[in-house]
Amino acid sequence: MQIWLDAERVRARLRDSDGLRAAMAAALMDLYCGRASAPARIAAHAPTGLLAAMPGAASGMLGAKLVSVFPRNPERGLPGHQALIALFDADTGTPVAILEATALTAARTGAVSAVATDALAREDARVLAILGTGVQAQAHWEAVRRVRPFTEIRVAGRTAAHVQARAAEWEARPMKSFAAAVRGADVVCACTHADEPVVRREWIQAGAHINSVGIGGGEIDRATVEAGLLAVESRGAFAPFPAGAYELQGMDPASGIELGAILAGEHAGRTDAAQITVFKSVGHAVEDVAAAAWLVEQSAC
């Protein structure tokens, strides 16, 4: 074993959010073009959460992430997602590194949403709404505002005290409801464990872009999913949970466009200013392996 990166060392190397975003864009294009691959995610279930295994090949590395998802953890002062990633040399199979990946998972998720926002949001997008106040919300605040010059940031959540705290930290407007935050927003980042929609089609203005990263029972409604252009990391997002997203169950996989196809110029993406665009993220092992490989490379510099 060559490298062990604990949580503190990982966080110290995540300050280059632009570099991580570029690594995620490259990984998504590699996934679309067949230069990176991963089997479907599998999971073991506990009464209040799950442990998922996500192996993949990307960026000249083999790797696997083990991630626990326990939606009630924030009530205990713990992250809802906790993870480890192991990297192996793709030529020899030799172990290269193990990383504490809780912060890395959040950062790569925010970075991928920033890639989607940069590819799909209107150039004149100025109002950002972040739904949720946890780790993923923080990662999205850090990443997404780097791709558009937002002049107003809104935050909404289930706990008023948490909303007020995030609003003060982010210099954002605290909103009394998810609906109030979504109405009039140009970009919406749904970062919740919600089992029912926190984004509904009737709240969304023409031309808005929606990022949804929650893996609960469905944080965006079906009408939102079907409102315009739907982008996914891969068509595996339409598979049964835990490999796919709750919101996409029963839909034709051909109804989604792989984000890598848009980045590679194989699909136009947004076609007019009034079009609603939606990126439904379920997380992908290719992103994790590529993010870990990028982080290890930074460690060697």
Backbone torsions as a table, in degrees:
resi	resn	phi	psi	omega
1	MET	NA	127.8	-174.6
2	GLN	-95.3	-39.9	-170.7
3	ILE	-137.2	134.4	167.1
4	TRP	-123.1	120.4	178.5
5	LEU	-111.7	111.8	178.4
6	ASP	-81.7	179.0	-173.3
7	ALA	-59.2	-41.2	-178.4
8	GLU	-64.1	-43.5	-179.0
9	ARG	-69.7	-36.0	176.9
10	VAL	-63.3	-49.0	-178.7
11	ARG	-60.2	-36.9	-179.4
12	ALA	-64.1	-29.2	-177.1
13	ARG	-93.0	-2.1	-179.7
14	LEU	-91.4	8.1	-177.2
15	ARG	-70.6	-23.0	179.1
16	ASP	-86.2	74.4	-176.8
17	SER	-67.5	-29.0	177.7
18	ASP	-67.7	-39.4	177.0
19	GLY	-64.9	-40.3	177.7
20	LEU	-65.8	-41.3	178.4
21	ARG	-60.4	-42.4	178.4
22	ALA	-63.7	-38.6	178.4
23	ALA	-65.4	-37.0	178.9
24	MET	-70.1	-38.6	177.1
25	ALA	-61.8	-43.2	179.3
26	ALA	-64.5	-40.1	-179.8
27	ALA	-64.9	-39.6	179.7
28	LEU	-68.0	-37.0	175.0
29	MET	-67.1	-40.0	177.3
30	ASP	-62.8	-39.0	178.2
31	LEU	-62.1	-46.5	179.8
32	TYR	-63.8	-38.5	-175.8
33	CYS	-86.1	-0.1	177.1
34	GLY	84.3	11.5	179.0
35	ARG	-90.0	-6.6	175.8
36	ALA	-137.4	153.2	-175.4
37	SER	-154.7	160.4	176.2
38	ALA	-162.5	140.6	172.3
39	PRO	-74.7	171.7	179.4
40	ALA	-63.8	145.6	177.0
41	ARG	-66.4	143.2	173.9
42	ILE	-121.8	162.2	-177.2
43	ALA	-150.2	148.8	168.7
44	ALA	-108.1	137.9	-171.9
45	HIS	-107.2	139.4	171.6
46	ALA	-113.7	169.9	-177.2
47	PRO	-56.3	-32.6	-175.8
48	THR	-121.8	13.3	179.7
49	GLY	-177.6	-164.0	-178.7
50	LEU	-149.7	160.1	171.8
51	LEU	-119.8	118.5	-177.8
52	ALA	-106.4	147.0	176.4
53	ALA	-115.6	131.8	-173.1
54	MET	-137.7	88.1	175.0
55	PRO	-84.9	155.6	179.3
56	GLY	-168.6	169.8	176.9
57	ALA	-128.5	124.2	-179.0
58	ALA	-165.1	153.2	173.6
59	SER	54.3	35.7	178.8
60	GLY	73.8	15.6	-178.7
61	MET	-130.2	152.1	162.5
62	LEU	-100.8	145.8	-179.6
63	GLY	-159.1	168.3	176.3
64	ALA	-150.6	137.7	175.5
65	LYS	-111.2	136.5	166.8
66	LEU	-108.1	121.6	-177.0
67	VAL	-132.1	130.2	173.6
68	SER	-97.1	140.1	179.0
69	VAL	-125.0	108.1	-178.9
70	PHE	-127.6	94.5	-171.5
71	PRO	-58.4	-25.2	-177.8
72	ARG	-88.2	-1.5	-177.9
73	ASN	-58.4	-39.5	179.1
74	PRO	-55.3	-28.3	176.6
75	GLU	-66.9	-21.0	179.1
76	ARG	-99.5	4.2	-177.3
77	GLY	78.7	21.4	-179.4
78	LEU	-118.6	153.9	175.9
79	PRO	-64.4	146.3	175.8
80	GLY	-69.8	-28.5	176.5
81	HIS	-116.7	133.4	173.7
82	GLN	-136.7	139.9	-168.5
83	ALA	-153.6	160.8	168.9
84	LEU	-131.1	147.8	173.6
85	ILE	-127.3	135.2	172.8
86	ALA	-113.3	134.5	177.7
87	LEU	-113.0	143.8	178.6
88	PHE	-132.6	144.7	176.5
89	ASP	-63.4	131.2	-175.8
90	ALA	-74.2	-16.4	178.9
91	ASP	-89.6	-37.0	-173.1
92	THR	-116.4	-15.4	-174.6
93	GLY	76.8	7.9	-179.2
94	THR	-71.3	131.8	176.1
95	PRO	-60.3	133.9	-177.1
96	VAL	-108.8	-42.2	-174.5
97	ALA	-161.8	154.2	166.6
98	ILE	-126.0	133.9	-177.2
99	LEU	-126.1	136.4	165.8
100	GLU	-69.7	121.3	-164.7
101	ALA	-117.0	17.0	178.2
102	THR	-64.4	-51.6	178.7
103	ALA	-68.2	-36.4	179.9
104	LEU	-65.0	-39.6	178.0
105	THR	-61.2	-45.8	179.1
106	ALA	-63.1	-44.2	-176.9
107	ALA	-66.5	-42.5	-179.4
108	ARG	-69.2	-31.8	177.4
109	THR	-66.3	-45.7	176.1
110	GLY	-62.6	-38.5	179.8
111	ALA	-65.4	-39.6	178.4
112	VAL	-66.5	-40.1	175.7
113	SER	-63.7	-35.3	176.4
114	ALA	-65.9	-38.8	175.1
115	VAL	-59.9	-46.5	179.7
116	ALA	-63.6	-41.2	179.5
117	THR	-64.0	-43.1	179.6
118	ASP	-63.7	-34.8	-178.2
119	ALA	-79.9	-28.9	-167.5
120	LEU	-120.2	-26.7	-178.1
121	ALA	-72.0	152.7	175.8
122	ARG	-61.0	148.0	178.5
123	GLU	-63.6	-28.3	-178.2
124	ASP	-94.5	17.6	177.7
125	ALA	-62.7	127.8	-176.3
126	ARG	-130.2	-15.0	-177.7
127	VAL	-114.3	118.7	-179.6
128	LEU	-110.3	128.9	175.0
129	ALA	-113.9	126.5	176.8
130	ILE	-111.4	121.9	-178.9
131	LEU	-104.2	114.1	-173.9
132	GLY	118.2	157.7	-176.5
133	THR	-131.6	10.3	-175.3
134	GLY	-92.6	-156.5	-175.9
135	VAL	-60.9	-44.5	-179.5
136	GLN	-66.5	-37.4	177.1
137	ALA	-61.2	-44.3	178.1
138	GLN	-60.3	-44.0	-179.4
139	ALA	-63.5	-36.9	178.8
140	HIS	-71.7	-38.0	175.7
141	TRP	-59.9	-40.5	-178.8
142	GLU	-69.7	-38.0	-170.9
143	ALA	-91.8	-46.3	-168.8
144	VAL	-72.0	-33.7	-178.6
145	ARG	-69.9	-6.2	178.1
146	ARG	-83.9	-10.1	-176.3
147	VAL	-107.6	-7.0	173.9
148	ARG	-144.1	146.3	-179.6
149	PRO	-83.5	72.3	-177.4
150	PHE	-64.3	137.3	177.2
151	THR	-104.0	-12.7	177.2
152	GLU	-142.0	130.0	175.6
153	ILE	-120.8	130.1	179.3
154	ARG	-113.7	151.0	176.2
155	VAL	-136.8	137.6	177.0
156	ALA	-138.7	151.0	179.1
157	GLY	-164.3	-178.5	-177.3
158	ARG	-81.2	-23.8	-175.0
159	THR	-114.6	115.3	-173.8
160	ALA	-57.3	-39.3	-178.5
161	ALA	-64.8	-38.3	178.5
162	HIS	-68.3	-38.6	177.7
163	VAL	-62.0	-45.6	-179.5
164	GLN	-63.0	-39.1	-179.6
165	ALA	-66.1	-44.8	178.9
166	ARG	-65.9	-38.8	180.0
167	ALA	-60.7	-42.5	178.8
168	ALA	-66.4	-41.4	-178.2
169	GLU	-67.2	-39.7	-173.8
170	TRP	-95.4	-1.8	-172.2
171	GLU	54.9	48.5	-175.8
172	ALA	-114.1	165.9	175.3
173	ARG	-87.0	122.0	173.9
174	PRO	-75.7	129.6	-178.3
175	MET	-109.1	146.3	-174.6
176	LYS	-78.7	-16.4	-178.6
177	SER	-153.9	161.8	174.4
178	PHE	-61.9	-40.7	-179.1
179	ALA	-60.0	-44.0	-179.6
180	ALA	-64.1	-35.4	179.8
181	ALA	-70.4	-38.9	-175.6
182	VAL	-74.7	-39.5	-176.2
183	ARG	-61.7	123.5	178.7
184	GLY	83.7	-1.1	179.2
185	ALA	-81.1	143.6	176.8
186	ASP	-86.5	-33.6	177.0
187	VAL	-133.2	131.9	179.0
188	VAL	-121.8	129.3	174.7
189	CYS	-113.7	108.6	178.2
190	ALA	-92.6	113.0	-172.6
191	CYS	-128.6	61.9	-172.3
192	THR	-127.9	170.9	169.8
193	HIS	-104.1	24.0	-171.5
194	ALA	-62.3	141.3	175.7
195	ASP	-95.4	-1.6	175.0
196	GLU	-140.9	158.7	-170.1
197	PRO	-60.3	133.7	168.1
198	VAL	-105.1	-3.6	172.2
199	VAL	-128.5	122.3	177.6
200	ARG	-121.6	146.0	-174.2
201	ARG	-54.8	-38.5	-174.7
202	GLU	-69.1	-13.2	178.6
203	TRP	-89.7	-15.3	-168.6
204	ILE	-89.0	129.9	178.0
205	GLN	-82.1	157.9	176.6
206	ALA	-57.3	138.5	176.3
207	GLY	84.6	1.5	-178.2
208	ALA	-75.7	154.9	172.0
209	HIS	-115.5	135.5	-177.8
210	ILE	-118.2	128.3	167.0
211	ASN	-107.2	131.3	177.1
212	SER	-129.1	120.1	-177.9
213	VAL	-117.7	-3.1	-178.3
214	GLY	-67.9	147.2	177.5
215	ILE	-119.1	26.0	175.8
216	GLY	-76.5	-148.5	-176.4
217	GLY	-81.7	3.3	177.5
218	GLY	129.2	92.7	-176.1
219	GLU	-87.2	-11.8	172.7
220	ILE	-124.4	143.3	-175.6
221	ASP	-80.4	164.8	-176.3
222	ARG	-62.6	-34.5	178.8
223	ALA	-62.6	-34.6	176.0
224	THR	-67.7	-44.8	179.3
225	VAL	-57.3	-36.8	-175.1
226	GLU	-95.3	7.7	-171.0
227	ALA	-74.1	-24.6	-176.5
228	GLY	-167.2	-129.3	178.9
229	LEU	-81.8	128.2	178.3
230	LEU	-109.9	121.1	177.4
231	ALA	-111.3	144.5	179.2
232	VAL	-137.2	163.3	175.6
233	GLU	-69.2	-42.4	176.5
234	SER	-155.6	165.3	179.8
235	ARG	-70.3	-7.6	171.0
236	GLY	-62.4	-16.1	178.0
237	ALA	-63.4	-18.3	-179.9
238	PHE	-91.0	-4.0	-179.9
239	ALA	-71.2	163.6	176.3
240	PRO	-60.2	148.2	175.6
241	PHE	-60.7	140.4	14.6
242	PRO	-92.4	-2.6	179.7
243	ALA	-68.6	-36.0	-176.3
244	GLY	-114.5	-172.5	-175.8
245	ALA	-99.1	142.0	176.0
246	TYR	-56.8	-41.9	-173.9
247	GLU	-65.1	-19.6	-175.0
248	LEU	-104.2	3.1	-177.7
249	GLN	-62.0	133.0	178.0
250	GLY	85.4	-5.1	179.6
251	MET	-87.0	156.3	175.8
252	ASP	-72.6	122.7	178.8
253	PRO	-56.0	-24.6	179.0
254	ALA	-69.5	-11.0	179.9
255	SER	-78.3	-9.9	178.8
256	GLY	-108.9	147.6	177.2
257	ILE	-106.2	130.7	176.9
258	GLU	-69.2	131.8	-178.2
259	LEU	-57.7	-35.0	178.4
260	GLY	-61.4	-31.4	178.2
261	ALA	-67.1	-36.9	177.9
262	ILE	-69.3	-43.5	-179.6
263	LEU	-64.8	-33.5	-179.1
264	ALA	-83.4	-1.4	179.5
265	GLY	80.2	13.6	179.3
266	GLU	-86.6	-11.8	176.6
267	HIS	-140.7	142.5	-173.0
268	ALA	-69.5	-25.0	-173.8
269	GLY	75.3	-137.4	179.1
270	ARG	-60.4	135.4	-178.3
271	THR	-111.3	-16.2	174.5
272	ASP	-158.0	164.5	-172.6
273	ALA	-67.4	-23.8	-178.0
274	ALA	-89.6	-8.9	-176.6
275	GLN	-67.5	136.8	172.4
276	ILE	-89.1	132.0	178.1
277	THR	-120.1	142.4	-177.3
278	VAL	-131.8	129.5	171.0
279	PHE	-112.0	112.6	176.5
280	LYS	-100.6	110.0	-179.0
281	SER	-97.6	135.6	171.7
282	VAL	-117.1	-1.2	-174.6
283	GLY	82.9	146.0	-177.1
284	HIS	-145.6	139.1	-177.8
285	ALA	-60.0	-31.7	178.0
286	VAL	-58.9	-40.4	177.6
287	GLU	-63.1	-42.8	-178.0
288	ASP	-65.7	-45.8	-179.7
289	VAL	-64.4	-44.7	-180.0
290	ALA	-64.4	-40.3	179.0
291	ALA	-65.1	-42.9	179.1
292	ALA	-65.7	-41.7	178.7
293	ALA	-62.1	-42.3	177.4
294	TRP	-61.2	-43.5	-178.0
295	LEU	-65.5	-41.1	178.3
296	VAL	-64.2	-38.8	176.7
297	GLU	-61.0	-39.6	176.6
298	GLN	-63.6	-34.0	-178.7
299	SER	-66.9	-27.6	-178.0
300	ALA	-82.9	-11.0	-176.7
301	CYS	-80.0	NA	NA
